[in-house]
């Protein structure tokens, strides 16, 4: 069994103190919702729903025109990847100025496992919509002993808004930050 270090306790307390507060500045989509990105997404996912790509068909639907696939929601505000220095950032496609989870790495919880994500869609996005998103930490579990090692489940919620500030969707994302139990991983 692993004992909680002073650094770990401090890192977890810092995360818990941030619950409900925005993480960083709102993310602003670099481009409005647009037909080329919708078309590429639909092709990549092999989603042949004509409401995404056929203007004449889409015009006759309840949407009155082209809409974006709902699961594209988070792609609109993703930062443009910065390739230079990606290896030094451990494969992260962007540089972080504020990462509230970094203190956990420094406390030895160096492994991350995405456990689940849930979307709540309030309305479909249409070409021309300008999207912003804000993230808040929703919860930090008590320390759990998992098969992979001891750690914490951290949940954050991203809220997406359109150009009028109306909420168009939310995403709940949960990870496990843990200290790898190398013996268990090698079994």
Backbone as a ProteinNet text record, in pm:
[ID]
protein_1_A
[PRIMARY]
XXXXXXXXXXXXXXXXXXXXXXXXXXXXXXXXXXXXXXXXXXXXXXXXXXXXXXXXXXXXXXXXXXXXXXXXXXXXXXXXXXXXXXXXXXXXXXXXXXXXXXXXXXXXXXXXXXXXXXXXXXXXXXXXXXXXXXXXXXXXXXXXXXXXXXXXXXXXXXXXXXXXXXXXXXXXXXXXXXXXXXXXXXX
[TERTIARY]
84.3	0	88.8	43.3	120.4	68.8	159.8	122.1	110.9	22.6	6.9	120.9	194.6	303.4	246.7	328.6	287.6	262.6	347.6	328.1	196.5	164.7	39.7	-80.1	-77.6	-188.6	-206.7	-95.2	-101.7	-158	-114.8	-163.1	-312.8	-358.4	-501.2	-582.2	-531.7	-601.7	-614.5	-508	-512.4	-616.9	-626.2	-728.7	-867.9	-885.8	-1018.5	-1057.3	-960.1	-988.5	-1033.6	-997	-1032.6	-1168.6	-1233.9	-1363.2	-1461.2	-1524.9	-1626.4	-1573.3	-1441.8	-1383.2	-1332.7	-1343.3	-1294.9	-1146.3	-1111.7	-972.7	-925.5	-839.8	-787.9	-893.7	-858.7	-949.5	-1042.1	-1157.5	-1243.3	-1168.6	-1192.5	-1136.3	-1228.7	-1170.3	-1247	-1213.9	-1316.8	-1294.4	-1216.9	-1111.7	-1035.6	-1114	-1216.1	-1298.9	-1444.3	-1535.4	-1676.3	-1706.1	-1816.4	-1863.3	-1873.6	-1818.3	-1814.2	-1832.3	-1881.6	-1913.2	-1791.7	-1675	-1562.4	-1524.2	-1520.1	-1485	-1593.6	-1719	-1828.9	-1813.6	-1785.1	-1770.2	-1654	-1540.1	-1424.6	-1455.5	-1522.2	-1558.7	-1650.8	-1755.1	-1851.2	-1779.9	-1686.8	-1612.4	-1523.6	-1453.4	-1363.5	-1440.2	-1559.3	-1640.6	-1730.7	-1725.8	-1812.9	-1958.8	-1993.7	-2131.1	-2195.4	-2281.6	-2339	-2474	-2503.1	-2628.8	-2628.7	-2721.3	-2720.6	-2749.1	-2798.4	-2823.3	-2690.9	-2578.3	-2447.1	-2381.9	-2421.2	-2346.2	-2430.6	-2558.6	-2643.7	-2736.4	-2701.6	-2782.1	-2929.3	-2958	-3097.9	-3176.6	-3117.9	-3183.6	-3201.3	-3092.3	-3094.4	-3198.9	-3219.9	-3317.4	-3459.6	-3487.2	-3621.8	-3641.6	-3540	-3551.5	-3594.1	-3614.6	-3650.4	-3542.2	-3419.5	-3309.5	-3309.6	-3370.1	-3376.8	-3244.8	-3145.9	-3015.8	-2914.2	-2792.8	-2682.4	-2661.5	-2633.4	-2593.8	-2467	-2396.4	-2275.2	-2312.3	-2240.9	-2263.7	-2244.7	-2333.6	-2325	-2191.5	-2131.2	-2006.5	-1886.5	-1908.1	-1803	-1786.9	-1875.6	-1883.2	-1746.8	-1668.5	-1542.5	-1436.4	-1451.4	-1348	-1341.7	-1451.3	-1453	-1362	-1346.4	-1262.5	-1126.2	-1092.8	-960	-853.1	-745.4	-635.7	-567.9	-515.9	-438.2	-310.6	-280.2	-161.6	-32.6	59.3	192.6	289.1	343.6	428.7	566.4	623.3	754.4	749.9	838.7	846.8	751	679.9	579	641.6	760.8	826	858.7	905.9	939.5	815.8	698.7	573.5	506.3	578.8	523.1	414.1	417.2	317.3	198	193.3	80.7	86	-25.1	-24.3	-22.9	-29	-28.9	51.9	91.2	160.4	56.1	78.5	-14	46.7	-33.6	10.9	-40.6	-160.8	-220.5	-271.6	-212	-262	-273.6	-394.5	-411	-375.2	-357.3	-325.4	-174.4	-93.3	52.9	107.7	57.1	110.7	98	-0.7	-12	106	147.8	265.2	387.1	403.6	518.1	513.5	392.6	377.3	386.6	419.4	438.2	321.8	208.6	94.2	114.1	204.6	252.7	173.1	87.5	12.4	-129.9	-182.3	-317.3	-392.5	-513.7	-600.9	-736.1	-778	-912.7	-1011	-1110	-1202.9	-1338.7	-1390.4	-1517.2	-1544.8	-1634.9	-1676.9	-1824.3	-1898.6	-2041.1	-2072.4	-2154.4	-2196.9	-2344.7	-2379.4	-2518.4	-2532.6	-2611.7	-2626.3	-2759.9	-2755.4	-2877.9	-2933.2	-2843.7	-2889.2	-2776.8	-2815.8	-2717.7	-2653.6	-2526.5	-2457	-2478.5	-2484.1	-2503	-2383.3	-2355.3	-2245.9	-2264.7	-2155.6	-2158.5	-2159.7	-2198.9	-2195.1	-2051.1	-2031.4	-1899.8	-1905.5	-1818	-1825.1	-1711.9	-1745.5	-1646.9	-1673.9	-1572.4	-1591.9	-1518.7	-1575.4	-1512.6	-1510.4	-1403.5	-1389	-1385.3	-1449.1	-1439.3	-1417.8	-1338.8	-1324.9	-1452.9	-1511.3	-1636.8	-1612.4	-1516.6	-1492.1	-1354.5	-1305.8	-1181.7	-1215.2	-1200.6	-1237.9	-1140.8	-1179.4	-1085.1	-981.3	-869.2	-765.2	-821	-804.6	-854.8	-737.2	-746.1	-648.1	-706.3	-644.6	-691.5	-591	-626.7	-532.8	-408.9	-422	-309.4	-218.4	-271	-197.6	-290.7	-244	-329.2	-343.4	-461.1	-480.4	-615.1	-646.9	-766.7	-841.4	-973.3	-1057	-1089.1	-1057.1	-1079.1	-1178.7	-1282.1	-1386.4	-1393.1	-1395.4	-1419.4	-1531.9	-1593.7	-1705.4	-1669.6	-1687.9	-1667.6	-1804.6	-1831.8	-1958.8	-1930.8	-2007.3	-1991.9	-2104.9	-2069.6	-2168.3	-2154	-2265.6	-2261.5	-2233.4	-2240.3	-2207.1	-2300.9	-2419.8	-2511	-2490.2	-2396.2	-2372.4	-2464.3	-2546.5	-2638.5	-2561.8	-2592.7	-2528.9	-2581.4	-2488.3	-2525.7	-2492.8	-2407.5	-2374.2	-2276.8	-2263.8	-2168.3	-2101	-1977.2	-1904.2	-1846.8	-1876.6	-1815.3	-1703.1	-1584	-1468.5	-1402.5	-1372.2	-1312.5	-1184.7	-1083.2	-957	-920.5	-830.5	-766.3	-620.8	-576.7	-435.6	-381.4	-274	-230.3	-79.3	-35.6	103.4	107.6	176.8	175	234.6	161	210.4	277.1	407.4	479.7	470.3	471.4	457.5	323.2	218.7	84.8	72.9	133.7	126.4	201.1	303.7	383.9	324.5	223.7	161.4	77.7
-118.2	0	124.5	227.3	350.9	454.7	529.9	637.1	767.2	854.3	985.5	1074.8	1131.8	1222.8	1362.1	1446	1584.3	1655.6	1629.2	1691.1	1647	1518.4	1466.5	1531.3	1537.3	1597.7	1743.8	1814.9	1956.7	1971.8	1885.5	1892.1	1864.6	1764.6	1730.5	1842.8	1899.4	2010.8	2129.1	2155.6	2264.1	2239.8	2115.5	2081.7	2097.7	2050.2	2061.2	2207.2	2290.4	2433.1	2498.9	2437.7	2493.6	2445.6	2355.2	2301.9	2417.1	2416.6	2517.1	2645.8	2663.9	2785.4	2756.8	2854	2832	2796.7	2704.1	2667.2	2752.2	2846.7	2931.6	3022.7	3081.1	3170.5	3088.5	3145.7	3073.7	3045.8	2927.6	2893.1	2948.8	3014.2	3074	2997.9	2952.9	2879.2	2966.7	2911	2989.9	3018.8	2937.6	2954.8	2932.2	2993.9	2962.7	2820.3	2765.6	2636.5	2650.3	2552.3	2566.8	2433.6	2443.3	2325.5	2238.2	2294.3	2205	2115.9	2172.2	2088.9	1986.1	2024.9	1929.5	1814.9	1848.7	1747	1652	1707.8	1623.8	1531.2	1584.2	1502.1	1387.8	1422.3	1320.4	1213	1254.3	1156.7	1070.1	1132.4	1056.5	955.9	992.5	904.3	812.1	829	754.6	769.5	892.8	926.2	991.5	916.3	961.2	1030.2	1082.2	1153.1	1277.4	1288.4	1401.8	1537.2	1539.8	1668.1	1740.3	1666.5	1726.8	1776.6	1720.1	1750.3	1787.2	1765.6	1791.5	1909.8	2029.2	2149.4	2137.4	2076.1	2063.7	1971.9	1858.7	1767.9	1835.8	1897.2	1960.7	2071.9	2142.9	2252.8	2201.8	2077.2	2020.5	1955.6	1960.6	1897.5	2000.1	1954.6	2043.2	2146.1	2122.4	2214.9	2331.4	2312.3	2418.3	2442.8	2358.7	2373.2	2279.4	2288.4	2205.4	2226.8	2117.3	2123.9	2040.9	2068.3	1992.3	1869.1	1758.7	1641.8	1680.9	1639.2	1680.3	1646.8	1533.1	1494.2	1575.5	1666.2	1759.2	1872.4	1881.9	1997.6	2042.1	1950.8	1992.1	2030.6	1987.5	2018.2	2166.5	2237.5	2376.9	2465.9	2436.7	2522.7	2461.4	2351.5	2292.9	2386.9	2399.2	2485	2424.9	2512.2	2466.6	2403.2	2279.3	2211.7	2286.5	2285.1	2341.2	2223.1	2196.2	2079.5	2100	2220	2246	2223.9	2139.7	2113.3	2008.1	1939.9	1842.9	1727.8	1683.6	1574.6	1618.3	1741.8	1793.4	1808.7	1822.6	1835.6	1699.6	1592.5	1458.9	1424.6	1486.6	1459.2	1552.2	1642.7	1737.2	1830.7	1847.4	1928.5	2079.1	2120.8	2263.9	2290.9	2414.5	2455.8	2498.3	2461.2	2498.4	2611.5	2714.1	2819.4	2791.4	2735.9	2699.2	2556	2465.9	2330	2289.9	2291.8	2264.9	2122	2035	1895.9	1873.7	1965.8	1951.7	1920.3	1982	1946.9	1797.7	1729.5	1585.6	1511.3	1553.9	1493	1510.8	1631.5	1661.9	1583.2	1540	1462.2	1311.2	1272.8	1131.8	1064.2	1132.8	1075.3	1105.1	1032.8	1066.9	1002.6	907.6	837.4	892.9	895.4	945.6	845.8	814.3	726.9	794.8	821	874.7	762.4	789.6	683.8	695.6	815.9	830.6	976.6	993.4	1125.7	1116.8	1219.1	1224.5	1362	1362.8	1488	1510.6	1636.4	1679.3	1787.6	1760.8	1852.6	1925.1	2059	2138.5	2178.2	2202	2228	2197.4	2167	2142.6	2275.1	2269.2	2388.3	2400.7	2526	2553.7	2632.5	2621.2	2702.1	2848.8	2910.6	3050.8	3069.9	2967.2	2979	2998.7	3083.6	3107.5	3050.4	2957.1	2881.5	2920.6	2928.5	2942.8	2832.4	2802	2700.8	2741.3	2700.4	2720.7	2587.1	2567	2442	2470.5	2381.6	2388	2246.4	2236.3	2107.7	2085.2	1968.9	1936	1857.6	1764.2	1683.4	1618.6	1586.9	1512	1405.9	1280.9	1171.7	1160.8	1078.9	1037.9	949	927.5	840.5	698.6	639.8	505.4	413.3	291	190.4	117	130.8	62.7	-45.5	-129	-232.2	-170.3	-49.1	18.3	88.8	117.8	191	287.3	350.3	443.5	576.4	635.5	763.3	826.4	925.2	1006.8	1018.4	1009.6	1036.3	1185.1	1250.9	1395.8	1417.5	1493	1519.4	1668	1704.5	1843.9	1852.1	1968.1	1993.2	2111.7	2091.3	2198.6	2241.6	2370.5	2425.7	2503.2	2473.4	2535.7	2634.7	2753.6	2859.6	2911.2	2962.5	3022.7	3172.6	3240	3383	3470.4	3422.5	3496.9	3461.9	3372.4	3330.9	3219.7	3167.3	3058.3	2927	2847.7	2716.9	2624.7	2566.6	2473.2	2329.3	2310.7	2175.4	2175	2056.7	2036.4	1901.6	1895.3	1768.9	1744.1	1627.7	1584.3	1489.4	1511.9	1428.6	1387.3	1258.2	1207.2	1131.4	1156.5	1084.9	1023.1	926.9	874.1	918.8	996	1032.2	941	866.7	764.8	744.5	678.2	635	493.8	471.2	337.1	232.1	125	10.1	-80.3	-63.8	-133.1	-284.8	-338.4	-483.4	-531	-458.9	-498.2	-485	-380.8	-358.9	-466.7	-525.9	-627.2	-767.8	-785.2	-917.7	-953.5
0	0	0	-65.8	-77	22.1	79.3	169.6	91.8	137.6	75.3	122.9	26	62.3	86.2	145.8	170.1	37.1	-64.6	-196.7	-259.8	-246.2	-302	-233.4	-101.8	-26.4	-66.3	-81.8	-121.1	-262.6	-355.2	-493.9	-500.3	-426.8	-426.9	-362.5	-254.2	-188.8	-284.7	-361.5	-460.3	-567.5	-614.7	-713.6	-655.2	-534.9	-471.6	-448.6	-420.2	-401.3	-531.2	-645.1	-776.3	-826.3	-753.7	-799	-819	-935.7	-967.9	-1026.9	-1027.3	-1084.5	-1225.4	-1316.1	-1452.4	-1455.1	-1542.7	-1566.9	-1684.2	-1658	-1765.8	-1824.1	-1936.2	-2008.4	-2097.3	-2134.2	-2228.9	-2359.1	-2414.6	-2545.1	-2652.1	-2749.1	-2858.5	-2986.5	-3055.6	-3180.1	-3278.3	-3341.1	-3437.2	-3565.4	-3591.9	-3711.8	-3674.1	-3747.5	-3723.3	-3770.8	-3724.9	-3775	-3926.4	-3998.7	-4144.8	-4216.1	-4337.6	-4418	-4449.5	-4484.8	-4513.5	-4394.7	-4272.9	-4157.3	-4129	-4147.2	-4128.7	-4228.2	-4353.3	-4457.5	-4425.6	-4382	-4348.5	-4230.5	-4129.7	-4012.7	-4056.5	-4132.9	-4177.1	-4260	-4345.1	-4425.7	-4336.9	-4241.7	-4154.7	-4069.2	-4026.6	-3942.3	-4024.5	-4156.6	-4247.4	-4207	-4170.8	-4133.2	-4255.9	-4320.6	-4448.2	-4432	-4313.8	-4291	-4380.1	-4474.7	-4568.2	-4503.4	-4380.6	-4314.7	-4286.2	-4291.5	-4269.5	-4398.7	-4512.3	-4635.4	-4758	-4753.5	-4870.3	-4840.9	-4891.8	-4861	-4900	-5013.4	-5057.2	-4963.3	-4927.9	-4834.3	-4699.2	-4649.2	-4516.5	-4509.6	-4619.4	-4622.2	-4598.2	-4632.2	-4615.8	-4478.1	-4392.4	-4260.2	-4156.2	-4035.4	-3924.1	-3895	-3944.2	-3920.2	-4018.3	-4134.9	-4235.3	-4307.1	-4285.3	-4351.7	-4288.6	-4339.3	-4291.7	-4141.6	-4070.4	-3929.7	-3912	-3803.6	-3770.8	-3690	-3710.4	-3624.6	-3477.3	-3390.1	-3249.7	-3183	-3217.1	-3151.3	-3198.7	-3292.4	-3334.6	-3234.8	-3139.3	-3051.2	-2999.4	-2944	-2884.4	-2987.7	-3111.6	-3212	-3246.4	-3232	-3275.9	-3192.6	-3065.1	-2980.7	-2949.1	-3014.4	-2991.7	-3047.4	-2971	-3015.4	-3137.9	-3223	-3336.8	-3283.1	-3323.5	-3269.8	-3303.9	-3207.8	-3229.1	-3234	-3349.9	-3369.2	-3305.9	-3318.9	-3260.4	-3109.4	-3059.2	-2916	-2865.4	-2954.5	-2910.3	-2830.7	-2867.1	-2793.4	-2651.3	-2636.5	-2503	-2416.1	-2477.4	-2401.7	-2382.9	-2409.3	-2390.2	-2489.3	-2607.9	-2710.4	-2706.8	-2609.4	-2602	-2722.6	-2793.3	-2915.2	-2891.1	-2764.1	-2735.4	-2609.6	-2592.8	-2471.9	-2369.4	-2245.7	-2139.1	-2058.3	-2031.8	-1941.7	-1801.3	-1793	-1665.5	-1675.8	-1601.1	-1597.5	-1451	-1397	-1253.7	-1213.9	-1310.5	-1280.6	-1269.4	-1319.3	-1314.2	-1176	-1067.8	-935.3	-900.8	-959.2	-934.7	-997.5	-1117.1	-1180	-1090.4	-1040.2	-954	-823.2	-782.9	-659.7	-685.6	-810.8	-842.4	-911.2	-927.5	-998.3	-1147	-1208.7	-1342.8	-1455.2	-1423.4	-1526.8	-1534.9	-1656.8	-1681.7	-1767.2	-1726.5	-1802.6	-1816.1	-1938.7	-1960.5	-1930.5	-1847.5	-1809.7	-1877.8	-1890.9	-1962.2	-1995.9	-2091.4	-2136.3	-2171.9	-2134.9	-2168	-2225.7	-2329.2	-2391	-2365.5	-2349.2	-2341.1	-2447.4	-2550.2	-2663.1	-2649.7	-2650.1	-2638.3	-2774.7	-2869.3	-3006.5	-3103.3	-3226.2	-3331.3	-3372.4	-3405.8	-3455.4	-3604.7	-3650.2	-3792.1	-3843.7	-3973.2	-4028.8	-3992.3	-3951.1	-3910.8	-3760.2	-3684	-3537.7	-3492.4	-3394.3	-3333.6	-3191.9	-3162.9	-3037.9	-2943.1	-2814.4	-2707.5	-2605.9	-2528	-2424.2	-2297	-2184.6	-2054.4	-1982.4	-1905	-1830.2	-1681.6	-1604.1	-1458.6	-1405.8	-1300.1	-1232.9	-1154.4	-1174.3	-1106.2	-977.9	-981.2	-861.3	-865.5	-745.9	-726.8	-623	-660.5	-569.4	-453.1	-358.1	-254.5	-323.1	-259.1	-314.6	-326.5	-443	-470	-500.9	-455.9	-494.7	-614.3	-730.8	-851.1	-887.7	-983.8	-1030.8	-1092.4	-1143.7	-1208.9	-1109.1	-991.7	-889.3	-818.4	-711.8	-637.3	-710	-699.7	-766.9	-738.5	-819.3	-801	-932.9	-925.1	-1041.5	-1040.4	-1149.7	-1162.3	-1275.5	-1246.4	-1345	-1371.7	-1500.4	-1534.1	-1635.8	-1641	-1732	-1820.3	-1949.5	-2046.6	-2097.1	-2089.2	-2137.8	-2265.6	-2368.8	-2499.9	-2522.3	-2572.7	-2597.2	-2740.6	-2791.8	-2925.7	-2915.7	-3028.1	-3034.9	-2952.3	-2916.5	-2829.8	-2682.5	-2654	-2516.8	-2470	-2560.4	-2524.8	-2516.1	-2414.9	-2400.6	-2509.9	-2586.9	-2693.7	-2656.1	-2555.2	-2512.5	-2396.9	-2336.6	-2226.7	-2246.5	-2199.4	-2200.3	-2061.5	-2004.9	-1880.8	-1920.6	-1863.3	-1895	-1764.5	-1751.1	-1627.9	-1660.2	-1576.6	-1589.7	-1454.6	-1460.2	-1341	-1347.5	-1248.2	-1233.5	-1125.9	-1157.4	-1062.5	-1062.6	-957.5	-944.4	-1000.3	-1110.9	-1170	-1076.1	-1057.1	-981.9	-1085.7	-1101.8	-1207.7	-1195.3	-1074.9	-1058.1	-1110.6	-1077.3	-1122.7	-1275	-1331.7	-1475	-1553.2	-1493.1	-1562.1	-1550.8	-1468.5	-1453.3	-1572.7
[MASK]
+++++++++++++++++++++++++++++++++++++++++++++++++++++++++++++++++++++++++++++++++++++++++++++++++++++++++++++++++++++++++++++++++++++++++++++++++++++++++++++++++++++++++++++++++++++++++++

